[in-house]
């Protein structure tokens, strides 16, 4: 299988695409051709790992990693992915819990998979590989956890200063010497722009071997198809009906994983993207004109993206707004509705949800009664509510227990370096290396 740039059509092997992150022309890699499956192909695949192997094997044909694929899958999908049925009055509603990994967010799947792949590709290299990652909250922590301490691997995390939750910030800044956390005085889009500029800078690339761990890297995207494949098969086997999914969406990587799973033939019906006040996706579907926007700060901070990178892939794979409108819809949710939904879900089901999951629950609630009743629905829960205790606990009136892995992370000392959102500041911090200096801030708990 080849991977083609969304811009020039430049081709690369899987190994080349994984290591490079983005194409030399600045485009994003998309697989060609996309494999197609029948439900019968999964007759002997019931576990998450078994489904993963069926789906991923065609992508790894001809890769140096092909012989290691089963082990990579076992390393990556090593935690539970519950599909919890919610007792609604009518219809069939499930919650897909993607937050049981090491950093309590769905990003653990893609980050762990990419780390397992790149660390193997790095084994015979003498120069370290530097992973650049912009994060609006959860990605950076998952990537840092996945790459922390791996030989020959370095990680640079850029996150918007003051725009992530306190616990998210600790997860971004508590790692070893091979992880550099940069607190950027700006938005997530500023962080993302710095990563893209760095990876397109020939002089900087001559100093560093760069790759990306954002969902612009195909190695982050492919594993995100797996939990949708597994969940859709489980629902279909129960009811003989294809479920529809509602996904909280920011940079569009998670939603694209769902769309790819459906395109490959998995039993998936409708796709609804739940967004917060950053509604560029919904505006595009309505107007047909793509216009990036200034990022709006919301309670669902990991979804605060005004220029989603993966829209370039979505348009290359599926077409313009008119074509996309036939494949999916989008629903925008306000902060007031997020708070109301957290309260209502807790009252109805004695269940605490994070602000991002609340956007998807609200999108479900806004469906008509007939649509709720006539279809099977899966609402995607992307992060553990304890990561956002300052928002969730006052609304539910309950103290949220910390998952053990998250509690251990939050006990670690932290360190970060603050920079301005410009290329010169980023280059200076990068060249200083993975150490603190007079511009750094640090604290120990």
N, C-alpha and C positions, 0 to 999 in steps of 0.2 A: 504494500500500500504506500502511496505517496501522499505528502501533505503540501498543499498549495497555498501561496500567499493570497490574501484577499485583494491585493492591489495589482501586482504585475503578473501574477500566476507563477512566480518562481517556485520551484519544487524542492522538497527536502525529504529525506527519510525520517522515520519517527525519531531515531536517535539524534539526528541533526536538529529537528524541530524542538525536542525536549531541551537540548543543551543551549540552543540559541534563544529560546523564549519567544522572540518575534523574528519575522523575516528581515533581511537586510534592507528591504525597501520600506520598512516600517509597518508592513501589513501583518495580519494574524494568520496563523496556519489553520487550514481546514482540511479534513480528510477527504480523499478522492480515490476511488468511489466510496461512498458510505455503505457499509455492509447492511444486508437486509435479512431479517429473521422471521420465522414463523413461530407461532406459539408451540408447535410440536418440537421445535429445536430445544425446548427447555423441559421436555418430559422427564429427563433424568436430573434436572437441576432444581432443587428446592431451597437450599441454603443460600445465603447472600454470596458466599465465596464461589459456590457452584454457578450461580447466575453470572457472577462477574467474569468467570473464566470463559463462558460461552460468548459473552458480549465482547470482551477485550481481545480474545485470541486473534481475530482477523487484523486488528490494528498492529499487532506485534509480529506479524509474519515478516521475516527478513531482518528483524531487529536483533542486535546483540543481546537483548534482554529476553528474547523469546523463551529460552530454556529456564529462565528465572521467574517467569510470569506467575506460576502458581504460588511460589514463595512470596513474591511481592504482594499478591492478593491476600495471602494469609496475614502478612504483616499489617496491611492497610485496613482490612475489614475485620478487625479483631475485637470489636465492641458491638453491643446490641443495637439494632435499629427497630424499635417497637412500632408496630402499626396498631394503634389503640382505637377501638371502636367507642364512639361517644354516644351516650343514650339520648339521642334526639327524639322528639315526639313522632316524627315521620321521616322516612327516607333512610339513607345509609351513609353515615359520616364517620370517617376515620381521621385520626391525627397521626401523621408520620413524624416520629421523634428522631431528629438528626443530631441531638446534642449530648450523646453519651460517650463521646470520645475524650481524649486527654485534656482538651481545653474547652469542653462543653459547648461546642458550636459545630455546625455542619462543615465548616472549613477543614476540620480534622481529616475528612476523607481525602480530599484533593491534595492537601499539604503532605499527608503521610505517604500517599501514593507517589507524588512527585519526588519526595526525598528518597524513597526506596529506589526509584529509577535512577535519579541523578547520582546518588552515591555509588551505584554499581558502574555507571558509565565513567565515573571519575577515577576508578581504581588504578588505571595505568597512566594517569595524567600527573605531571610534575607541578604545574601551576594550579593554585586553588581556583575554584569556581565561586564567583561572587553572585549571590542571589539577591536581586533587588525586588522589594515588595512594597507597594503602597497599600495602606489599609485604612478603612473607615472604622475599624474596631477588631473584628474577629479574625480576619485573614492573617494579620501579622503575628498574633499569638500562636495560631495553629502552625504557621510556617516556622517560627522560632522553635517551638517544641519539637517539630519534626526534624529539623536540621541541627539542633543544639548538640554540640560536641562531635559531630560527624567529621572524620578526617578529610582534609582537602576541600571543605565546604565553608564558605563565609556567608553571612546573611546581613543585609542592610534593610532595616524596617523604617519606612517613613509614615508617620501618622500625624493627623491634624491636632495641634496643641489645644487642649481644652475642649475638644469635640468628641471625645470618647468617654465612656463611663470610667469611674475610678478603678474598678476591678479590671476592666479591659486594659487600661493604661498600665496596671501592674503586670498583666500578662505579656505586655509588649516589651517590658524593660527589665526583666528579672533573669536574663539568661547568661550564658558563659561568654568567654572572650571571643568566640567566633561569631557573636551576634552584636551588631551595632544598631541601637535604637535612636532614630532622629525625630525629635519633636518639631514639626514644621509649623511656623506661625502663619497658618492659612487653612484652606479647606482640603478635603480629600482629593478634589480635582487638581489642586495645586501639587499634591504629593504624586498623583498619577502622572501629571505632566512632567515632573522632574524625572521620574523613572523612564518615561518614553524618550525624553531628550537625551538622557545619559546613554541609553541603549542605542541611540542613533548617532552618537558622537564618536567619530572615527578615532580621534586622539585619545579619548577616554577608554575606548575599547582596546586600544593598543596597550594600555597600562593594566587593564583588568579583563579577565574573562567573565563576561556578564551572562546571566540568565535571569529570567523572571519567575516569580512564584505566584503572581496574580493569575486570575483566570484567563488572562491573555495567553498564558502558556497552555498548550494543548494537553500537557501532563496533569494540569489541574482540572481541566474540563472533562476528560474522558471518564475518570472515576465517578464524576457527579451524575453520570447516566445510570450508574449501577443501582443505587437505592430506588430510583424510579422504576427501573426494570423489575426489580424484586417486588416492590410494593404493588405494582400494577398486575403482575402475575398472581400474587397472593389474593388480591381482590377478585380478579377474573375467575380464579379457581373456586372461589366461594360462591359467586353469584352469576357467573357466565356473562357478566356485563363489564364493559370497559369503564374504568373509573375516570372521572375528571379531577384535575389537580388545581389547587390554588397555591401559588408560590410567592412569598415575599421577595421583592426584586429590587436590587440596587444597581450593581455593575453588570447584571444580566447573565452572569456565568451559571448560576444555579438554574435559572429559568431555561437557559440554552441547553443545559444537560437534560432537562425534561423534554424539550422539543426534539433533541437528537434521538432520545430513546423512542419517542413516538414515530419519528421518521424512519427509524430502523425496524419498525414493525411491532414494537411492544404494544400490548393492549391498553392504550391510553386514548381517551376521548377528548374532552375539552381541556383547554389550558387558560387559566386566568392569572394574570400578573397583578399582585397587590403591591402598590407603591404608597409611599407617604406623600408629603406635600411636594416632593420633587417628582413632578408628573410629566417629565419630558417624553416618556414612552407613550403614555395615554394621549398626550397632545399630538404626537406623531401619527398615531393610529387614526385620530380624528381629523387632522388637517392634511396629512400627506406630506408635510414639510418637516424635515429634521432640523431642529434648532436646539443646540445645547444651551443650557441655562446656568445662571449662578446657583450654587448649592444653597438650599434652604436648610437650616438646622431644625431637627425634629427630635422627638423622643425616641424614634427608631433610628438611632444615629448611624448604624452600620449600613443603612439604606440611603444615606444622604449623599447622593451622586447626581450631579447635573449633566454629566456627559459620559454615559455608560460605554466603556470600551467595547464590550461584546456586541453592541448594536452593529458594528462593522461586520462581524461574523454573521449575525442574524440576517442582515440584508443580503450578504453574499450567498448565503445558503438558501434563503426562503423568498427573497424578493422584496419589493417595495411595500409601502404602507397598505396599499390595496390588497396585495397578496397576503400580508401578515394579518390583516383584519379578518380574513377568512380562517386563519389558523389559531388565533388567540384573541383575548380581550384584556383590558387593563382597568383597574379600579383604584382610584386615589383615596387615601384615608387621612383624615386630619389628626392632629395631636389630641384634640378633644375626643374624637371617636376612638383613638387608641386607648385612652384612659378609661372610657366607658366600657370598651370591650374587655379589658383586663378585669374590671369589676364584675361584668355580667358573666364571663366565663367562670370566674371563681365562684360566683353565687349559684350558677346552674349546675356546674360539674365538680365543685370543690377542687378546682384545678388552677394552678398558677401558670401564666404564660408570659413570655418576654414581649416587649413592645413590637418586635418584628413579626412574631407569630400573631400578635393581635391584629396586624393589618390584614393578614390572610383570613382570620376568623371573622373580621368585620366584612370583608368582601363576600364571604359565604352568607353572612346574615342578610346582606343586601340583595341576595338572589330572591326571586319570587318563590312562593310556596310550592308551586307546581314544579319548578326547576329543581328545587331541593329534593322533592319527593320522587321525581321520575328518574333521577340519575344517582349514581354512586359518586361520593365526593371524598377526596383526600385533601386535608389542609396540612400544609407543611410547617412544622415547628423547627425553627432554625437555630435557636440558642436556648440555653438553660436560663430560666428567669432569675436565678441567683446572681447572674452576671450584671443584672440591672436592678439590684435590690433597692436602690434609692428611689426608683420609679415604682416598682411593683409592690414592695412591702406596704407603703402607705395606702395603696389602693385596695389591697386585699386584707389588710389588718393582720397579716401573719408574717412571722419571721421565717425566711426561706432557708432550709438546710443547704449547706454547700456540698457538692459532690467531693469525694475524697481527693481526687486528682487536682481539682481546682483549689481546694483548701491548701494543699501542699504548695502549689505554685504561689499563692498569695502570701505565703510565709517567707518567701525569698527576698533578699535585698535587691533593690532596683537601681538602675542607672540609665541616663539618657543624655543626649546632646541636643540643644535647641538651635535651630537654624532658621534663616529667612527663606521664603519660598522662591528662591532664585537659583539659577544654575551655578553661579560662582560660589555661593554659600554651600551648596551641596557638594560640589567638587572639592572644596577645601576640607569639609568634614570627612569625605570619603578618603582623601589622600592622607589625612592625619592618621587614618587607620582605626583599629578597633581598640581604642584606649580613650580614657577621659582626659580632658585638659581644662584650662581655665574657663572655657565656655560651657563646660558640662555641668549638669546638676546631678546629684546623687543623694540617696537616702538609704538607710537601713532600718528595717523593722525590728 
